[in-house]
Amino acid sequence: ERLDALPGVVATGSTSFLPMAGLGAATGFEIVGLPKPAPGQGPVTDVRVIGHHYFKAMGIPVIRGRAFDARDEGTKIRRVIVNQALASKHFPGEDPIGKSIIVNWNDPGPDEIVGVVGDVRHQDLETEPRATVYWPPGRFTYPFATIAIRTAGDPRAIVPAAVAALHELDPNVAAADVRTMEEVLDASV
């Protein structure tokens, strides 16, 4: 909310792993209602924990359903957003909204799909987008996050005010590796 209030900020959000930054997490999953795949034969999905208005900040369109909101807060809420690659491959010809998947993570159980978003190339520009599941931050706590800030002007101009807002909350938290997405993309290639 403090970052959203800064002049020139269009949207802010957080993610456990920024696209094109070289890191990520993935695991197997199954679709509720279909036979459980044999060990080692099931599909795989990238997983990301996102917060606030991450999709808007990154310019990722919500294709169907919705983004996370106040209804998805809390550790007992079991909802996910999937990308178009996962929806197209595993729910061909049907709407995945309202259906459930079980992601093999530290708390496996059915998660209801509430949205489908556009595909993101997480690894590099050559690799086709993989299936991706997004969780709200209350579902899994990561010890780190990358904050994405979309601005109306020069993104570098917001950095001092953004770091100051972070340090108002906790002066001991480091604002490290501050880069524009253009710089992240350049480094990836």
C-alpha positions in Angstrom: 0.0 0.0 0.0 2.9 2.4 0.7 4.4 1.7 -2.7 1.1 2.0 -4.4 0.8 5.5 -2.9 4.1 6.8 -4.4 3.8 9.3 -7.3 4.1 7.6 -10.7 3.3 4.0 -9.4 0.8 2.2 -11.6 0.8 -1.2 -9.8 2.9 -3.2 -7.3 3.1 -6.9 -6.5 5.4 -9.5 -5.2 6.6 -12.9 -6.4 8.7 -15.7 -5.0 10.7 -16.0 -8.2 10.9 -13.2 -10.8 10.6 -14.3 -14.5 13.9 -14.5 -16.4 16.0 -14.2 -13.2 17.3 -17.8 -13.2 15.5 -19.1 -10.2 12.3 -21.0 -9.7 10.5 -24.0 -8.2 8.5 -26.8 -9.8 6.7 -30.0 -8.7 4.2 -32.6 -9.8 0.5 -32.2 -9.7 -2.7 -34.1 -10.4 -6.2 -33.1 -11.4 -8.9 -33.9 -9.0 -11.4 -36.3 -10.5 -8.9 -38.0 -12.9 -6.9 -41.2 -12.0 -3.8 -40.5 -10.0 -0.8 -40.8 -12.4 1.8 -43.5 -11.8 4.9 -42.3 -9.8 7.1 -40.3 -12.0 4.6 -40.1 -14.8 2.5 -37.1 -13.7 2.6 -33.6 -15.1 4.9 -31.0 -13.7 4.1 -27.3 -12.9 6.2 -24.3 -12.0 5.0 -22.8 -8.7 5.1 -19.2 -7.7 3.8 -17.4 -4.6 2.5 -13.9 -5.6 1.1 -11.0 -3.7 -0.9 -7.8 -4.1 -1.3 -6.8 -7.8 1.5 -8.9 -9.2 -0.2 -9.6 -12.5 -1.0 -6.0 -13.2 2.5 -4.9 -12.1 4.0 -7.4 -14.6 1.5 -6.8 -17.4 0.2 -10.4 -17.2 -3.4 -10.5 -18.4 -6.1 -12.3 -16.5 -7.8 -14.4 -19.2 -10.6 -16.0 -17.3 -11.8 -15.9 -13.7 -10.1 -13.4 -11.5 -6.8 -12.4 -9.7 -6.4 -13.0 -6.0 -8.2 -10.6 -3.6 -9.3 -10.4 0.0 -11.3 -13.7 -0.4 -8.0 -15.6 -0.8 -6.3 -14.3 2.4 -5.4 -16.8 5.1 -3.5 -20.0 5.5 -6.7 -22.2 5.3 -7.7 -20.9 1.9 -7.0 -23.3 -0.9 -7.1 -21.5 -4.2 -4.8 -21.2 -7.1 -4.4 -19.3 -10.4 -3.0 -21.3 -13.4 -1.5 -20.1 -16.6 -2.9 -20.6 -20.1 -0.4 -23.4 -20.9 -1.6 -25.5 -17.9 -5.3 -24.8 -18.7 -5.0 -25.6 -22.4 -3.1 -28.8 -21.9 -4.9 -30.3 -18.9 -8.4 -28.9 -19.4 -8.8 -28.9 -23.2 -12.1 -27.7 -24.4 -13.4 -26.9 -20.9 -13.3 -24.1 -18.4 -10.9 -24.9 -15.5 -12.5 -22.2 -13.2 -14.0 -24.0 -10.2 -12.1 -27.2 -10.9 -9.4 -28.5 -8.5 -5.8 -29.7 -8.7 -3.5 -31.2 -6.1 0.0 -29.7 -6.2 2.7 -31.9 -4.6 4.1 -29.4 -2.2 4.6 -29.4 1.6 0.8 -29.2 2.1 -0.8 -31.3 -0.7 -4.5 -31.1 -1.0 -7.1 -29.8 -3.4 -6.8 -26.2 -4.5 -9.7 -24.6 -6.4 -8.7 -22.8 -9.7 -10.1 -19.3 -9.5 -8.3 -17.7 -12.5 -6.3 -18.3 -15.7 -3.6 -15.9 -16.7 -1.4 -15.4 -19.7 1.8 -17.4 -20.1 5.1 -16.1 -18.9 8.5 -17.3 -20.1 10.2 -17.9 -16.8 13.5 -19.6 -17.9 14.6 -17.9 -21.1 13.2 -16.5 -24.4 13.7 -19.8 -26.3 11.9 -22.1 -23.9 8.1 -22.4 -24.4 6.1 -21.3 -21.3 5.6 -24.2 -18.9 2.5 -25.0 -16.8 2.5 -22.6 -13.9 0.5 -22.4 -10.7 0.3 -19.2 -8.6 -0.5 -19.2 -4.9 -1.5 -16.3 -2.7 1.1 -15.3 0.0 -0.9 -16.7 2.9 -0.8 -20.2 1.4 3.0 -20.5 1.7 5.4 -18.2 3.3 8.8 -17.6 1.6 11.7 -16.1 3.4 12.2 -13.7 0.5 10.3 -11.9 -2.2 10.9 -9.8 -5.2 8.8 -6.7 -5.4 7.6 -5.6 -8.9 6.7 -2.0 -9.4 5.1 -0.7 -12.7 5.6 3.0 -13.1 4.1 5.6 -15.5 7.6 7.0 -16.1 11.2 6.2 -15.7 11.3 3.2 -13.3 14.7 4.2 -11.8 13.1 7.5 -10.5 11.0 5.6 -8.0 13.8 3.6 -6.4 14.8 6.0 -3.6 11.2 6.5 -2.5 10.5 2.7 -2.7 13.6 1.9 -0.6 12.6 4.5 1.9 9.1 3.1 2.2 10.6 -0.4 2.7 12.9 0.9 5.4 10.0 2.7 7.2 8.6 -0.8 7.8 11.9 -2.4 8.7 15.2 -0.6 8.5 17.1 -3.9 8.6 15.6 -5.4 5.4 17.9 -5.1 2.4 16.7 -3.7 -0.9 19.1 -5.7 -3.0 19.5 -6.3 -6.7 17.3 -3.4 -7.8 16.9 -3.7 -11.6 14.4 -2.8 -14.3 12.8 -5.7 -16.1 14.7 -4.6 -19.2 17.9 -5.2 -17.3 16.7 -8.6 -16.0 15.9 -9.6 -19.6 19.2 -8.3 -20.9 21.1 -10.3 -18.3 19.1 -13.5 -19.2 20.3 -13.4 -22.8 
